[in-house]
Amino acid sequence: MLQENDESANWEEWLVADEHPYIIETITRRIEEDNEGIWANLTQEEKPEFIEYLAVPFKPSKQIIAKLIQENT
């Protein structure tokens, strides 16, 4: 039987967006489709927050966020 800490640890691991390629693909597609809209008007400081917003409830790593910004700037 799993203890409560084990369950929350497994849930937190499952929410890491890096482990779900389709989540990253969905975020990338959204950025590409809107490249002239919201994304184009965001500052470099706002782009990580926008990526995190698009990923909810998943949590992309700082490395994935940086990669998405670099590839779409």
N, C-alpha and C positions, 0 to 999 in steps of 0.2 A: 504494500500500500504506500502511495506517495505521501510524503509529508507536505504541509502547506508551502514550505520554503522551496521544495523541489518543484512543485507545480508552478509557482510564480517564476522560478528560474527558467523552467522549460518554456513558459509563455513568453518571457522576455526574449529568450533566444529565438523563438519562432517569429517574433515581430521584427527582427533585424531584416531590413529590406534587402540587404546585400545577398541574402540567402534565397531570394525570390526573384529570379531573372525577369519574370513577367511583370513584376512591379516596376523594376527599373525601365523595362521597355515601355510600359504605360506612361511613366513620367517623361521619358525621352520623347515619345510620340506627342504628348500634350505640349511640351516645350516647342517642338518643331512645328506643330500645327498653329501655334500662337506666337511664333517668333516675331511677328510684326505688331503684336498686340501688347498684352500685359508684360510678357517677358522682355520685350524691347525697351519698355519704360521703367523697368526695375533697375535700381543701382546694384553694384556688385555686393553691397552689404545686404540688400533685400532678397537677392536670388537664393541664398541658402534657406531662408525662411519660406519662400515660395515652394521650393522643392520639398521641404518638410511638410508643408501644407498638402501638397499633392500626394504625398506618401501615406498620410494618415489612414489607418492606425499603425502602419509600419514605420520603422525608424531607420532611415539611411545613415550610414557611417559618414564621417567627415570626408573620408577618401572618395566615397561615391558621390557625395555632393560636389566636391572639388572637380571630379572628373566630368560630371554632368555640366557644370558651369563652363569648364574649359572647352568641352566639345560643342557647346552651344552659344559661344560668345564670339 
